[in-house]
């Protein structure tokens, strides 16, 4: 019945959230101990990002969010740790969906040259407060906005994302227009080819 399905979904979502938290904590411990190991393989980064967006389809629909740019992306194959980068982009897309205003917009852009690839994810909404923006990549940091909108957040997502990107010799940055948008840019030097 519908009640059972409703509660099963709550339980399923909670199990997934706790599983991601455990993975984040294990990764953080490995990083601190210098035991993090990258297992690179060749894969299609574009398809990975599109797949992550598709996993948020219900939440995106529920908030009437427009997603722009996916249809324009070229297939870009990279040599990197697929699972680690999945965690990076899951966290960034999760945040974008969570903090986009109802009826708002998320846009995605990917660009590349011979060696570098850049992924830009921007969402409309209140943006990050100026006092928070210098701290959001810190471990366990949660700005007021996070506390109010996402009480279950561990404050680890962006710290882990930054650490993983840096393990790949890349960088991640954030820009912000208060009350208008937040934008995350991931730069990686692991590009193989474009098709």
N, C-alpha and C positions, 0 to 999 in steps of 0.2 A: 504494500500500500504506500501512499505518498508520504505518510509520516515516517515509515521505515526508511524509504529512500532518502528523505531529508536528513535523518540522523546518521545514516551510513555515509552520506556525503560529508557531513561535518567531521565524522571520525576519520574518514579517508584524507580529508584536507589537513587535519591535525597531525596524522601520521606522516604525511609528506613534509609538513613544516618541521616536525621534530627530526625527521631524517636529514633534512637539509641543515638543521642546526648542528646535529652530530657531525656531519661531514665538515662543516665550517670549523667546529672546535678541533677536530682531528687535524685538519689542514693547518690551523693556527699553531697547534702544538708542534707539528712537523717543521713549520717555518721557523719557529723560535729555537728549535733544536738543530736547525741546519740540515734537516733530514728530508726536505721536500725534494722529490725527484720528478722531473718532467718526462713523460712518455710520449714523444712526438709521433704523429702519424699524418699522412696526407688526407685532408678532407675539405669539403666544400663549406667554407665559412658562411657564405650567403644562405645556403639551405639550412644551416644550423640556426641562424638568426630568424629566418622565416618560420621554421618549426617551433621555436620558442614563442614567437608571437601567436602562432596558431594555438598553442597550449593555453593562452590567456583569452581565447576567443569569447568565452562566456562572460568574463569580467569586463572585457572591452565592450561587448554588446550591452551589458547591463548599465554601463555608464554612457552609452551612446557616443563613444570615442571614435573619431576618425583616425585611421592610420594611413599616413602618406609616405610614399617612397618605395614601398616593398616591390611594387610592380616594375620599378625602374632599375632595380639592382642587377648587375651582371654577376655571373657565377665566378667567384674567386676562390681558388684552391690554395690552401696554406699548409705548412708543415709545423704543427704545434700539438700541444696536449689537448685533445678534443674535449675530454671531461672537464678539465680545468677551465677552458674558455667557455664551455657551456655554463659553468657556474658564474663566470663573470657576466655574461650577457643575460642570463636568467635574472641575476640581481638587478642589473640596470633596467631591464624591461619591467620587472616586478615593481620597482620604484616608480617608473614612468606611469604605469597603469594606476598605481595606488594614488599618486599625487596629481594626476591630470584632473582638471575640473570636469564636472558632468557636461557632456556635449562638447568637450574640448578635443584636442588634437595631439597625436604623437607623430613625429616625422623621423624617418631613418635615411641616412645617406652613407654610402660607402664610396671611397675613392682610393686609387692606388697608382703607384708608379713601379719602376723595376724592382724595388726592394721593400717599399713601405705600403702599408694599408691603413686607412683611417676609417673608423666607424663613428658616426655621430648620431646620437639619440637625443631628441629634444621633445619635451612635453610642455604644453601650456598649463597654466595654473598659477598658484600664488608664488611659486619660486621658493628659494631657500633664503632664510633670513640672513642678513649680512653678518650677524654675529656667529652664525653657524657655519658659513661656507668655508672658513679656514680650517674647520675641525672635522668635516664630515667623513674624511678618510681615516680618522683615528679609531683605534679599537674601542668598541663599546660606546662610542659617542652617539647620542640621540638628541637631536634638536627638539625644541618644543613642538614643532610641527609633527615630527615622527611620533612623539609621545601621544599626541592627541588623535592622530589618524591611524597609528599602527602600534597599539599597546603591546602587541606580541613580538615586535621586532627585537632582535638580539643586539642590534648596533654593531654587528660584525660584517654585514654584507659588503659594504663599500671598502672596509679595511681588507677583507679577503680578496675582493676584486682587484684592488690596487696592488696587493702583494703578488697575485698571480700574473698580472700584466707585467710587473717589474721582473718577475722570474723569467718571463719571455723577452727580456731586454726592451720592453716597450714602456709606454707611459699612459696615464689616464688623467684627465683634467675635467673640471666643471666650470661652467659659466652660467650666469644667472641674471635675469632682469626681474627685480622684485615685483611681484604681482602679475607677471606676464609669462615667464617661462623658465625652465631649467634645462641645461644642455650638458650632456656628458660626451667627451671625445676620447676614444681609445685609439692609440697609435701602436701598431705592431710592425716588426721587421721580419716577418716570417712568410712573406708572400711567395707563392710558387708560380701561379699562372692564372690567366683570366680566360673564360670561355663563354 
